[in-house]
Amino acid sequence: MADTLIKSGHVDAGVWAETLGAALRLAHDGGAPDNTETYYMCVLQALEQMTEPHISAEDRQVRRADWEAAYHRTPHGEPVTLE
């Protein structure tokens, strides 16, 4: 997702790297384990932080609920798509 935002010009690669790096440092300093779950959560946090000025918290909650519903109705192994 970040790559698409960078390639489309919506996000600067340097700003993305700084934002993700800050999230990873914060997780490390907070004692989070060095694993894929921590990395995923940091990526999610960085994406949310970068989209905050453009997407309200309420809209994010609605989109998350839409995504979760799509995930639950998608057969295993198939791509998740939003309607």
Protein Blocks (a to p, Z undefined) as FASTA:
>chain_A
ZZmmmmnopacfklmmmmmmmmmmmmmmnopacdfklmmmmmmmmmmmmmmmmmcfklmm
mmmmmmmmmmmmpcghiacddZZ
